[in-house]
Amino acid sequence: MSPPSHGVASAGELAAAAAASADGALRALDRRAFLRLAGLAAGAGLLPSGCSDLPGSLVPPPELSLRHLSPRGYAVLTAATARIAGPDAAELIAAGALQPARAAEELLSQAPELASPLGQALLALEFGVWPLLGKLRPFTALDDAGRDAVLGELMTSQVALKRQLFNGVRSVALLGFYGALSENRPEGFGLGAIPADASIDQAMAE
């Protein structure tokens, strides 16, 4: 299925709109709260020292020098974007035809102060476990259905911090996705993956 159309908007225009959304969502994050969440994960011994446990399809390419995302943050953002951007985009991301985390890394250079709250949000998404999140393994270790369940839980939670986490990750996922499209739109791929007000269920609809 092709993603829904956004009229005559270009990928660059969509990327600019996504950047504005990401700026607001990330600035709304309470960095101290996410540090506490990360502290809980660290206290439980859940933070590995390296990235050897990450799936190969999520690891940043060796030639890429990261300045704003950590290698694990790159992997978490890639995994989340593949679920948020829908099945067609997920296939392109898995094949390496679209690299949304690379695009997000480049676009964060325009607002490097947002890298820290984003990093905390990605860390909480990766290592937050039950009862904080309904999972017992890192986000990147889950299958597609497991990742969908975690993102859906965050989006619909009555806890404001969880919804803020979802909004922050989702906004940067869109930023990276549209940024990647503006750089290299695969042939035959419809433009405009997700409306700004789409739910995660709509975003992942087959």
ChimeraX commands (.cxc) that place a marker at each C-alpha (Angstrom):
marker #1 position 0.00,0.00,0.00 radius 0.5
marker #1 position 1.18,3.53,-0.73 radius 0.5
marker #1 position 1.12,6.04,2.12 radius 0.5
marker #1 position -1.61,8.68,2.10 radius 0.5
marker #1 position -1.03,11.69,-0.09 radius 0.5
marker #1 position -0.34,15.20,1.16 radius 0.5
marker #1 position -1.25,17.05,-2.01 radius 0.5
marker #1 position 1.57,19.01,-3.57 radius 0.5
marker #1 position 3.77,19.21,-0.48 radius 0.5
marker #1 position 7.35,18.22,-1.21 radius 0.5
marker #1 position 9.46,15.98,0.99 radius 0.5
marker #1 position 11.51,19.03,1.93 radius 0.5
marker #1 position 8.41,20.93,3.02 radius 0.5
marker #1 position 7.22,17.96,5.06 radius 0.5
marker #1 position 10.67,17.68,6.63 radius 0.5
marker #1 position 10.54,21.36,7.61 radius 0.5
marker #1 position 7.10,20.90,9.20 radius 0.5
marker #1 position 8.33,17.79,11.01 radius 0.5
marker #1 position 11.36,19.71,12.28 radius 0.5
marker #1 position 9.10,22.35,13.84 radius 0.5
marker #1 position 7.00,19.62,15.46 radius 0.5
marker #1 position 10.09,17.84,16.77 radius 0.5
marker #1 position 11.45,21.05,18.24 radius 0.5
marker #1 position 8.30,21.60,20.29 radius 0.5
marker #1 position 7.94,17.98,21.36 radius 0.5
marker #1 position 11.55,17.61,22.48 radius 0.5
marker #1 position 11.60,20.91,24.34 radius 0.5
marker #1 position 8.54,19.70,26.28 radius 0.5
marker #1 position 10.39,16.69,27.63 radius 0.5
marker #1 position 11.43,16.76,31.26 radius 0.5
marker #1 position 15.07,15.71,31.02 radius 0.5
marker #1 position 15.28,15.06,34.77 radius 0.5
marker #1 position 12.37,12.64,34.57 radius 0.5
marker #1 position 14.03,10.69,31.79 radius 0.5
marker #1 position 17.28,10.65,33.71 radius 0.5
marker #1 position 15.37,9.00,36.54 radius 0.5
marker #1 position 13.97,6.44,34.13 radius 0.5
marker #1 position 17.44,5.76,32.77 radius 0.5
marker #1 position 18.69,5.48,36.35 radius 0.5
marker #1 position 16.12,2.78,37.04 radius 0.5
marker #1 position 17.32,0.84,34.03 radius 0.5
marker #1 position 20.95,1.28,35.03 radius 0.5
marker #1 position 20.17,0.17,38.57 radius 0.5
marker #1 position 18.58,-2.98,37.22 radius 0.5
marker #1 position 21.71,-3.72,35.20 radius 0.5
marker #1 position 19.93,-3.29,31.89 radius 0.5
marker #1 position 22.34,-0.90,30.20 radius 0.5
marker #1 position 24.92,-2.81,28.12 radius 0.5
marker #1 position 28.25,-1.14,27.60 radius 0.5
marker #1 position 28.31,-1.62,23.84 radius 0.5
marker #1 position 26.13,-2.33,20.83 radius 0.5
marker #1 position 27.12,-5.94,20.15 radius 0.5
marker #1 position 23.61,-7.08,21.07 radius 0.5
marker #1 position 21.89,-4.90,18.44 radius 0.5
marker #1 position 20.43,-6.39,15.25 radius 0.5
marker #1 position 22.74,-5.72,12.33 radius 0.5
marker #1 position 20.01,-3.95,10.36 radius 0.5
marker #1 position 19.76,-1.27,13.06 radius 0.5
marker #1 position 23.45,-0.55,13.62 radius 0.5
marker #1 position 24.72,2.71,12.08 radius 0.5
marker #1 position 26.93,2.20,9.02 radius 0.5
marker #1 position 30.63,2.15,9.89 radius 0.5
marker #1 position 31.41,5.18,7.73 radius 0.5
marker #1 position 28.92,7.37,9.59 radius 0.5
marker #1 position 30.37,9.61,12.30 radius 0.5
marker #1 position 27.69,10.32,14.90 radius 0.5
marker #1 position 27.76,13.63,16.78 radius 0.5
marker #1 position 24.24,13.91,18.20 radius 0.5
marker #1 position 22.90,10.36,18.41 radius 0.5
marker #1 position 24.65,7.51,20.19 radius 0.5
marker #1 position 24.97,4.25,18.21 radius 0.5
marker #1 position 22.23,2.74,20.37 radius 0.5
marker #1 position 20.05,5.83,20.00 radius 0.5
marker #1 position 20.51,5.53,16.22 radius 0.5
marker #1 position 19.32,1.91,16.41 radius 0.5
marker #1 position 16.31,2.67,18.61 radius 0.5
marker #1 position 15.22,5.56,16.38 radius 0.5
marker #1 position 15.57,3.38,13.28 radius 0.5
marker #1 position 13.46,0.63,14.86 radius 0.5
marker #1 position 10.79,3.08,16.04 radius 0.5
marker #1 position 10.61,4.89,12.70 radius 0.5
marker #1 position 10.10,1.62,10.84 radius 0.5
marker #1 position 6.98,0.98,12.93 radius 0.5
marker #1 position 5.66,4.56,12.93 radius 0.5
marker #1 position 6.17,5.17,9.20 radius 0.5
marker #1 position 4.16,2.15,8.09 radius 0.5
marker #1 position 4.84,-1.16,6.33 radius 0.5
marker #1 position 6.08,0.18,2.98 radius 0.5
marker #1 position 8.56,2.47,4.66 radius 0.5
marker #1 position 9.59,-0.33,7.03 radius 0.5
marker #1 position 10.65,-2.46,4.08 radius 0.5
marker #1 position 12.77,0.35,2.65 radius 0.5
marker #1 position 14.34,1.05,6.04 radius 0.5
marker #1 position 15.15,-2.63,6.56 radius 0.5
marker #1 position 16.77,-2.74,3.11 radius 0.5
marker #1 position 18.80,0.40,3.83 radius 0.5
marker #1 position 17.11,2.34,1.02 radius 0.5
marker #1 position 15.93,4.90,3.59 radius 0.5
marker #1 position 18.05,5.85,6.60 radius 0.5
marker #1 position 15.86,8.06,8.79 radius 0.5
marker #1 position 18.23,8.07,11.77 radius 0.5
marker #1 position 21.06,9.31,9.54 radius 0.5
marker #1 position 18.82,12.13,8.33 radius 0.5
marker #1 position 17.77,12.94,11.91 radius 0.5
marker #1 position 21.43,13.05,12.95 radius 0.5
marker #1 position 22.15,15.56,10.20 radius 0.5
marker #1 position 19.10,17.68,10.96 radius 0.5
marker #1 position 19.88,17.72,14.69 radius 0.5
marker #1 position 23.02,19.64,13.82 radius 0.5
marker #1 position 20.72,22.63,13.31 radius 0.5
marker #1 position 19.44,22.33,16.90 radius 0.5
marker #1 position 22.08,20.39,18.85 radius 0.5
marker #1 position 20.51,21.33,22.19 radius 0.5
marker #1 position 17.68,18.92,21.36 radius 0.5
marker #1 position 20.03,15.95,21.14 radius 0.5
marker #1 position 20.17,15.49,24.91 radius 0.5
marker #1 position 16.41,15.21,25.58 radius 0.5
marker #1 position 16.07,12.99,22.51 radius 0.5
marker #1 position 18.84,10.75,23.78 radius 0.5
marker #1 position 17.09,10.38,27.13 radius 0.5
marker #1 position 13.79,9.56,25.44 radius 0.5
marker #1 position 15.40,6.90,23.26 radius 0.5
marker #1 position 17.19,5.46,26.27 radius 0.5
marker #1 position 13.94,5.21,28.21 radius 0.5
marker #1 position 12.20,3.57,25.22 radius 0.5
marker #1 position 15.01,1.06,24.80 radius 0.5
marker #1 position 15.57,0.03,28.41 radius 0.5
marker #1 position 12.34,0.86,30.22 radius 0.5
marker #1 position 10.78,-2.41,31.42 radius 0.5
marker #1 position 7.70,-3.49,33.38 radius 0.5
marker #1 position 6.08,-1.79,35.28 radius 0.5
marker #1 position 7.33,1.31,33.46 radius 0.5
marker #1 position 6.68,-0.27,30.07 radius 0.5
marker #1 position 4.98,-3.53,29.18 radius 0.5
marker #1 position 8.15,-5.33,28.14 radius 0.5
marker #1 position 11.04,-7.18,29.72 radius 0.5
marker #1 position 13.60,-6.79,26.92 radius 0.5
marker #1 position 15.14,-3.84,25.07 radius 0.5
marker #1 position 12.93,-2.23,22.44 radius 0.5
marker #1 position 15.40,-3.20,19.69 radius 0.5
marker #1 position 15.20,-6.86,20.76 radius 0.5
marker #1 position 11.42,-7.05,20.27 radius 0.5
marker #1 position 9.66,-8.24,17.14 radius 0.5
marker #1 position 7.43,-5.91,15.15 radius 0.5
marker #1 position 4.30,-6.74,17.15 radius 0.5
marker #1 position 6.15,-6.13,20.40 radius 0.5
marker #1 position 7.43,-2.75,19.24 radius 0.5
marker #1 position 3.94,-1.79,18.07 radius 0.5
marker #1 position 2.53,-2.72,21.47 radius 0.5
marker #1 position 5.07,-0.60,23.34 radius 0.5
marker #1 position 4.54,2.44,21.10 radius 0.5
marker #1 position 0.77,2.05,21.37 radius 0.5
marker #1 position 1.03,1.82,25.15 radius 0.5
marker #1 position 3.02,5.04,25.28 radius 0.5
marker #1 position 0.66,6.89,22.96 radius 0.5
marker #1 position -2.49,6.00,24.90 radius 0.5
marker #1 position -1.07,6.09,28.43 radius 0.5
marker #1 position -2.75,8.20,31.11 radius 0.5
marker #1 position 0.73,9.08,32.36 radius 0.5
marker #1 position 1.82,12.38,30.84 radius 0.5
marker #1 position 5.51,11.45,30.84 radius 0.5
marker #1 position 4.80,8.38,28.70 radius 0.5
marker #1 position 2.80,10.40,26.19 radius 0.5
marker #1 position 5.58,12.98,26.07 radius 0.5
marker #1 position 8.07,10.21,25.40 radius 0.5
marker #1 position 5.94,8.95,22.52 radius 0.5
marker #1 position 5.44,12.43,21.07 radius 0.5
marker #1 position 9.14,13.17,21.22 radius 0.5
marker #1 position 10.18,9.92,19.56 radius 0.5
marker #1 position 7.39,10.10,16.98 radius 0.5
marker #1 position 8.20,13.68,16.02 radius 0.5
marker #1 position 11.87,12.85,15.42 radius 0.5
marker #1 position 10.90,9.66,13.57 radius 0.5
marker #1 position 8.87,11.81,11.17 radius 0.5
marker #1 position 11.68,14.33,10.97 radius 0.5
marker #1 position 14.16,11.63,9.99 radius 0.5
marker #1 position 11.74,9.90,7.65 radius 0.5
marker #1 position 10.82,12.99,5.67 radius 0.5
marker #1 position 14.41,14.16,5.76 radius 0.5
marker #1 position 15.53,10.85,4.26 radius 0.5
marker #1 position 12.84,11.12,1.59 radius 0.5
marker #1 position 13.95,14.63,0.67 radius 0.5
marker #1 position 17.49,13.33,0.16 radius 0.5
marker #1 position 16.70,10.10,-1.65 radius 0.5
marker #1 position 13.14,9.25,-2.54 radius 0.5
marker #1 position 13.00,5.60,-3.72 radius 0.5
marker #1 position 11.41,5.13,-7.13 radius 0.5
marker #1 position 7.70,4.37,-6.91 radius 0.5
marker #1 position 7.37,5.29,-3.25 radius 0.5
marker #1 position 4.40,7.56,-2.53 radius 0.5
marker #1 position 5.17,10.82,-0.75 radius 0.5
marker #1 position 3.70,11.77,2.58 radius 0.5
marker #1 position 3.83,8.79,4.94 radius 0.5
marker #1 position 1.74,10.00,7.86 radius 0.5
marker #1 position -0.58,12.94,8.53 radius 0.5
marker #1 position 0.57,15.09,11.43 radius 0.5
marker #1 position -2.43,14.09,13.53 radius 0.5
marker #1 position -2.38,10.36,12.70 radius 0.5
marker #1 position -2.60,7.81,15.47 radius 0.5
marker #1 position -0.04,5.04,15.62 radius 0.5
marker #1 position -2.77,2.60,14.56 radius 0.5
marker #1 position -3.37,4.68,11.43 radius 0.5
marker #1 position 0.32,5.00,10.81 radius 0.5
marker #1 position 0.78,1.24,10.92 radius 0.5
marker #1 position -2.45,0.34,9.07 radius 0.5
marker #1 position -1.94,-2.23,6.36 radius 0.5
marker link #1:1,2 radius 0.2
marker link #1:2,3 radius 0.2
marker link #1:3,4 radius 0.2
marker link #1:4,5 radius 0.2
marker link #1:5,6 radius 0.2
marker link #1:6,7 radius 0.2
marker link #1:7,8 radius 0.2
marker link #1:8,9 radius 0.2
marker link #1:9,10 radius 0.2
marker link #1:10,11 radius 0.2
marker link #1:11,12 radius 0.2
marker link #1:12,13 radius 0.2
marker link #1:13,14 radius 0.2
marker link #1:14,15 radius 0.2
marker link #1:15,16 radius 0.2
marker link #1:16,17 radius 0.2
marker link #1:17,18 radius 0.2
marker link #1:18,19 radius 0.2
marker link #1:19,20 radius 0.2
marker link #1:20,21 radius 0.2
marker link #1:21,22 radius 0.2
marker link #1:22,23 radius 0.2
marker link #1:23,24 radius 0.2
marker link #1:24,25 radius 0.2
marker link #1:25,26 radius 0.2
marker link #1:26,27 radius 0.2
marker link #1:27,28 radius 0.2
marker link #1:28,29 radius 0.2
marker link #1:29,30 radius 0.2
marker link #1:30,31 radius 0.2
marker link #1:31,32 radius 0.2
marker link #1:32,33 radius 0.2
marker link #1:33,34 radius 0.2
marker link #1:34,35 radius 0.2
marker link #1:35,36 radius 0.2
marker link #1:36,37 radius 0.2
marker link #1:37,38 radius 0.2
marker link #1:38,39 radius 0.2
marker link #1:39,40 radius 0.2
marker link #1:40,41 radius 0.2
marker link #1:41,42 radius 0.2
marker link #1:42,43 radius 0.2
marker link #1:43,44 radius 0.2
marker link #1:44,45 radius 0.2
marker link #1:45,46 radius 0.2
marker link #1:46,47 radius 0.2
marker link #1:47,48 radius 0.2
marker link #1:48,49 radius 0.2
marker link #1:49,50 radius 0.2
marker link #1:50,51 radius 0.2
marker link #1:51,52 radius 0.2
marker link #1:52,53 radius 0.2
marker link #1:53,54 radius 0.2
marker link #1:54,55 radius 0.2
marker link #1:55,56 radius 0.2
marker link #1:56,57 radius 0.2
marker link #1:57,58 radius 0.2
marker link #1:58,59 radius 0.2
marker link #1:59,60 radius 0.2
marker link #1:60,61 radius 0.2
marker link #1:61,62 radius 0.2
marker link #1:62,63 radius 0.2
marker link #1:63,64 radius 0.2
marker link #1:64,65 radius 0.2
marker link #1:65,66 radius 0.2
marker link #1:66,67 radius 0.2
marker link #1:67,68 radius 0.2
marker link #1:68,69 radius 0.2
marker link #1:69,70 radius 0.2
marker link #1:70,71 radius 0.2
marker link #1:71,72 radius 0.2
marker link #1:72,73 radius 0.2
marker link #1:73,74 radius 0.2
marker link #1:74,75 radius 0.2
marker link #1:75,76 radius 0.2
marker link #1:76,77 radius 0.2
marker link #1:77,78 radius 0.2
marker link #1:78,79 radius 0.2
marker link #1:79,80 radius 0.2
marker link #1:80,81 radius 0.2
marker link #1:81,82 radius 0.2
marker link #1:82,83 radius 0.2
marker link #1:83,84 radius 0.2
marker link #1:84,85 radius 0.2
marker link #1:85,86 radius 0.2
marker link #1:86,87 radius 0.2
marker link #1:87,88 radius 0.2
marker link #1:88,89 radius 0.2
marker link #1:89,90 radius 0.2
marker link #1:90,91 radius 0.2
marker link #1:91,92 radius 0.2
marker link #1:92,93 radius 0.2
marker link #1:93,94 radius 0.2
marker link #1:94,95 radius 0.2
marker link #1:95,96 radius 0.2
marker link #1:96,97 radius 0.2
marker link #1:97,98 radius 0.2
marker link #1:98,99 radius 0.2
marker link #1:99,100 radius 0.2
marker link #1:100,101 radius 0.2
marker link #1:101,102 radius 0.2
marker link #1:102,103 radius 0.2
marker link #1:103,104 radius 0.2
marker link #1:104,105 radius 0.2
marker link #1:105,106 radius 0.2
marker link #1:106,107 radius 0.2
marker link #1:107,108 radius 0.2
marker link #1:108,109 radius 0.2
marker link #1:109,110 radius 0.2
marker link #1:110,111 radius 0.2
marker link #1:111,112 radius 0.2
marker link #1:112,113 radius 0.2
marker link #1:113,114 radius 0.2
marker link #1:114,115 radius 0.2
marker link #1:115,116 radius 0.2
marker link #1:116,117 radius 0.2
marker link #1:117,118 radius 0.2
marker link #1:118,119 radius 0.2
marker link #1:119,120 radius 0.2
marker link #1:120,121 radius 0.2
marker link #1:121,122 radius 0.2
marker link #1:122,123 radius 0.2
marker link #1:123,124 radius 0.2
marker link #1:124,125 radius 0.2
marker link #1:125,126 radius 0.2
marker link #1:126,127 radius 0.2
marker link #1:127,128 radius 0.2
marker link #1:128,129 radius 0.2
marker link #1:129,130 radius 0.2
marker link #1:130,131 radius 0.2
marker link #1:131,132 radius 0.2
marker link #1:132,133 radius 0.2
marker link #1:133,134 radius 0.2
marker link #1:134,135 radius 0.2
marker link #1:135,136 radius 0.2
marker link #1:136,137 radius 0.2
marker link #1:137,138 radius 0.2
marker link #1:138,139 radius 0.2
marker link #1:139,140 radius 0.2
marker link #1:140,141 radius 0.2
marker link #1:141,142 radius 0.2
marker link #1:142,143 radius 0.2
marker link #1:143,144 radius 0.2
marker link #1:144,145 radius 0.2
marker link #1:145,146 radius 0.2
marker link #1:146,147 radius 0.2
marker link #1:147,148 radius 0.2
marker link #1:148,149 radius 0.2
marker link #1:149,150 radius 0.2
marker link #1:150,151 radius 0.2
marker link #1:151,152 radius 0.2
marker link #1:152,153 radius 0.2
marker link #1:153,154 radius 0.2
marker link #1:154,155 radius 0.2
marker link #1:155,156 radius 0.2
marker link #1:156,157 radius 0.2
marker link #1:157,158 radius 0.2
marker link #1:158,159 radius 0.2
marker link #1:159,160 radius 0.2
marker link #1:160,161 radius 0.2
marker link #1:161,162 radius 0.2
marker link #1:162,163 radius 0.2
marker link #1:163,164 radius 0.2
marker link #1:164,165 radius 0.2
marker link #1:165,166 radius 0.2
marker link #1:166,167 radius 0.2
marker link #1:167,168 radius 0.2
marker link #1:168,169 radius 0.2
marker link #1:169,170 radius 0.2
marker link #1:170,171 radius 0.2
marker link #1:171,172 radius 0.2
marker link #1:172,173 radius 0.2
marker link #1:173,174 radius 0.2
marker link #1:174,175 radius 0.2
marker link #1:175,176 radius 0.2
marker link #1:176,177 radius 0.2
marker link #1:177,178 radius 0.2
marker link #1:178,179 radius 0.2
marker link #1:179,180 radius 0.2
marker link #1:180,181 radius 0.2
marker link #1:181,182 radius 0.2
marker link #1:182,183 radius 0.2
marker link #1:183,184 radius 0.2
marker link #1:184,185 radius 0.2
marker link #1:185,186 radius 0.2
marker link #1:186,187 radius 0.2
marker link #1:187,188 radius 0.2
marker link #1:188,189 radius 0.2
marker link #1:189,190 radius 0.2
marker link #1:190,191 radius 0.2
marker link #1:191,192 radius 0.2
marker link #1:192,193 radius 0.2
marker link #1:193,194 radius 0.2
marker link #1:194,195 radius 0.2
marker link #1:195,196 radius 0.2
marker link #1:196,197 radius 0.2
marker link #1:197,198 radius 0.2
marker link #1:198,199 radius 0.2
marker link #1:199,200 radius 0.2
marker link #1:200,201 radius 0.2
marker link #1:201,202 radius 0.2
marker link #1:202,203 radius 0.2
marker link #1:203,204 radius 0.2
marker link #1:204,205 radius 0.2
marker link #1:205,206 radius 0.2
view
